[in-house]
């Protein structure tokens, strides 16, 4: 497949890395020649320096025989015009655009993206993706990462193990014996900065970050087994009243269970906009790092603080101050992946990486056919892939123990018809089954070949 990626920033670079690693013909375009050079030097991609919306630049990038254009520059308008030019001049059949401004996404303007108006096939809103990720973190307060699969029947839980975890130093195979009815499986462990797929004989230690697949009905029990108490979030303070904070507050107001939310927003105009848009949420205008303002927001009684300003350092410092003031849980938005290792030492419970959520969303729309969902783990260290098994796949009709998955791949769950199954060695994988796989980044191409989906994206 021939792909043109417009924008060589963090999102564009990561998408290029994924697609080039799967042997696609990738060209990356950016007005910054240095970013283009970095991408072409470090990835198996071609690079073109220039404005992505200019027809001559797109032609130089190979738009005449392109299968897909991903417009992910920093400008909404450039992304829109790029898709229009790609359609009108070159007849590109598939176009994805990242759009940030919420006015472009308002329901009353949905006709804007009709093919005979502005031909964008898929619109990705980073703010909406991040707001959804924030809500998932709030719904699973004992985890640092979470995502749903198999129509909501299974959840991926990221859990930090502490000294009081009751199953430390226990081989994973013994967990099945100790908790025979528990429908949960450890598929990934990050230890001392390295992520790996564990073997049945591996033990878990304090400070490990583990990824567990658990049936939704067994989530609370799973958390308790790994030493995490579950508690309903009733009081939430949101620092940052921009699009993300406003989106989360609106979703909390729409929930049937009563949640008391407060927003702290430094910019007066944004604070007034949030106050006008919300009904039950209290909006405070001021600096979220102010100890006095945090006290006014009753941060010591809050179940969680969600810090989603547009500055990483502000987010981290405000989260630390809120925890020191007595808040039970802190979630921080972090754009820079090099800051992620600071989260645990600073006692920040969970983080949201906008780049990872956006990349996952775009990949989910790119990979078509039998792939139903993609979720990126950490700094693109691994992927969770939900896919339906084709009859021609090498894994169809075989027992799980007989399938030659790479060492970095584990099956977390399997759905037969409407029934979800916890996989074991005797589990047979049949045509039509939907499986969820944890795969380290280096092993994703192998998984794609086993699923026979890497050549059929559309």
Secondary structure, 3 states (H helix, E strand, C coil): CEEEEECCCHHHHHHHHHHHHCCCEEEEEECCHHHHHHHHHHCCCEEEECCCCCHHHHHHCCHHHCCEEEECCCCHHHHHHHHHHHHHCCCCCCEEEECCCHHHHCHHHHHHHCCCCCCCCEEECHHHHHHHHHHHHHHCCCCCEEEEECCCCEEEEEEECCCCCCCCCCCHHHHHHHCCCCCEEEEEEEECCEEECCCCCCCCCCCCEEEEEEEHHHHHHHHHHCCCCCCCCCEEEEECCCHHHHHHHHHHHHCCCCCEEEEEECCHHHHHHHHHHCCCCEEEECCCCCHHHHHHCCHHHCCEEEECCCCHHHHHHHHHHHHHCCCCCEEEECCCHHHCCHHHHCCCCEEECHHHHHHHHHHHHHCCCCEEEEEEECCCCEEEEEEECCCCCCCCCEEHHHCCCCCCEEEEEEEECCEEECCCCCCEECCCCEEEEEEEHHHHHHHHHHHCCCCCCC
